Amino acid sequence: MLTLADVVEGVSGQRVESLARYAVRSVVIDSRQALRNDLFVALPGEHTDGHDYVSHALGRGALAALVHHDRLSRLEGVTAGWLDARAPIEAPPEGWITPLLIRVDDTLAALQRLSAFWRSRFTLPVIGVTGSVGKTTTKEVIAHVLSARYDVLKSEGNYNNEIGVPLTLLRLRPNHQCAVIEMGMHALGEIAAYCQWAKPRIGVVTIVAPVHLSRLGSIENIAKAKSELPAALPPEEEGGVAILNYDDERVRAMAAITRARPFTYGLSPQADLWAEDIESFGLDGIVFTLRYGRGRWLAKLPLLGRHSVQTALRAAAVGLVMGMDIDEIIESLRTPATQLRLVVTKGPFNSLVLDDTYNASPESTLAALNLLAEINEGPRIAVLGDMLELGELEQKGHDEVGCRAGIVAQYVIGVGERAAWICRAAVECGAPRERVFHVMTNEEALAVLRQIVRERCVILVKGSRGMQMEEIVAGLANSE
């Protein structure tokens, strides 16, 4: 178990053995989640400062808190000891008292140092997962496949950033046999930092796409950022394996910059692991033939849409690299796994609502539209919101999505300023003008849906996180 002695050593490099008797249950950054014997990390935020909630965390039973200043508000009623980890540590004559406030220069940096220190205590293989699209679902399916044989730690939710990666690493325990860590990115150098803490042995790259293009400036920079994972892997002779998407030229090229053994997957026979004879059964999942070496296996996946084959291939590749038998992998893929991003709910007139409102990029929206085309449950309606942070490819991305929507759907509703491009392209690609609606708000989109939904149909709702299109899904759920 993680102890206070480990915490102090991890953030300062100094071991205080007398603190080893205090076991830390878990590490939290939200005082409302703090429980007895937890470590609370007071992180500053855009709107709130964790230092304002230290007393709340301690009052809920937290054993200690990492802080980087002593301007703690509302600490009345809580008696706590202080330990300054920035200087040589000498135990007070009366000994340490808990709860303990541990002073560091920067709480976020200290959290990251602590996670790297704790990770170094374990020899288990870590699988890093990155890419512009499909990271979370890939992480979940990999963990699901590996759990057929191993005790797996995985990133929870979308804990894939400079806070989430350390918090996941700090959940490592001796029972874990491997860990699957999702690695997101907003800037160059971030994934490289995550790799310094997590020390992945296996790296999986999904696809390079113009997501966050406005921040990184070019698709080449996005590829460079994602390549930081394969570049950080250990050499082949030390077990390093880079699992790369053969169908994406930019990902395939990462084989040249890694010391690890490249293992490719895709829909091409040139890949090490590939799929053919893909058949989608709409809401009943997909079936395909898995090819590896000279072998052929029939595989069934409960995920939705033909694009999910790539997810299955990534998970199968990791399973093979981890020593699993191919039949064991195929059987694991057949069993239900969480459909993370796209959730099917009920709407008015017993309609099917495809809730894909978590986020949107041109690639993920086109995949969702392709799924919509595969479902024959009545008229198809595409409700599509603005896709943000596309940079110079903003109009092109919306045009491509709009054209596909005009071909696939009987009705198209564009929500937001940029969605005007979607609507225009839908009409240009053949959608009847009277069945294409451009609105600016989610409430207006709901008003249009209430007018046109008069029978069972399939409604796809998708847009960038900032568009809050879950409001439309909630409105449909409450409709008569």
Secondary structure as GFF3:
##gff-version 3
##sequence-region A 1 480
A	DSSP	alpha_helix	4	12	.	.	.	ID=ss1
A	DSSP	three_ten_helix	17	21	.	.	.	ID=ss2
A	DSSP	beta_strand	27	28	.	.	.	ID=ss3
A	DSSP	three_ten_helix	31	33	.	.	.	ID=ss4
A	DSSP	beta_strand	39	41	.	.	.	ID=ss5
A	DSSP	three_ten_helix	50	53	.	.	.	ID=ss6
A	DSSP	alpha_helix	54	59	.	.	.	ID=ss7
A	DSSP	beta_strand	64	67	.	.	.	ID=ss8
A	DSSP	beta_strand	81	84	.	.	.	ID=ss9
A	DSSP	beta_strand	100	103	.	.	.	ID=ss10
A	DSSP	alpha_helix	107	119	.	.	.	ID=ss11
A	DSSP	beta_strand	126	130	.	.	.	ID=ss12
A	DSSP	alpha_helix	135	146	.	.	.	ID=ss13
A	DSSP	beta_strand	152	154	.	.	.	ID=ss14
A	DSSP	alpha_helix	164	169	.	.	.	ID=ss15
A	DSSP	beta_strand	178	182	.	.	.	ID=ss16
A	DSSP	alpha_helix	190	198	.	.	.	ID=ss17
A	DSSP	beta_strand	202	205	.	.	.	ID=ss18
A	DSSP	alpha_helix	213	216	.	.	.	ID=ss19
A	DSSP	alpha_helix	219	226	.	.	.	ID=ss20
A	DSSP	alpha_helix	228	232	.	.	.	ID=ss21
A	DSSP	three_ten_helix	236	238	.	.	.	ID=ss22
A	DSSP	beta_strand	241	245	.	.	.	ID=ss23
A	DSSP	alpha_helix	249	252	.	.	.	ID=ss24
A	DSSP	three_ten_helix	253	256	.	.	.	ID=ss25
A	DSSP	beta_strand	261	266	.	.	.	ID=ss26
A	DSSP	beta_strand	273	280	.	.	.	ID=ss27
A	DSSP	three_ten_helix	282	284	.	.	.	ID=ss28
A	DSSP	beta_strand	286	292	.	.	.	ID=ss29
A	DSSP	beta_strand	295	301	.	.	.	ID=ss30
A	DSSP	alpha_helix	308	321	.	.	.	ID=ss31
A	DSSP	alpha_helix	326	334	.	.	.	ID=ss32
A	DSSP	beta_strand	343	346	.	.	.	ID=ss33
A	DSSP	three_ten_helix	348	350	.	.	.	ID=ss34
A	DSSP	beta_strand	352	356	.	.	.	ID=ss35
A	DSSP	alpha_helix	362	374	.	.	.	ID=ss36
A	DSSP	beta_strand	380	385	.	.	.	ID=ss37
A	DSSP	three_ten_helix	391	393	.	.	.	ID=ss38
A	DSSP	alpha_helix	394	408	.	.	.	ID=ss39
A	DSSP	beta_strand	411	415	.	.	.	ID=ss40
A	DSSP	alpha_helix	419	428	.	.	.	ID=ss41
A	DSSP	three_ten_helix	433	435	.	.	.	ID=ss42
A	DSSP	beta_strand	436	439	.	.	.	ID=ss43
A	DSSP	alpha_helix	442	452	.	.	.	ID=ss44
A	DSSP	beta_strand	458	462	.	.	.	ID=ss45
A	DSSP	three_ten_helix	465	467	.	.	.	ID=ss46
A	DSSP	alpha_helix	470	477	.	.	.	ID=ss47
###
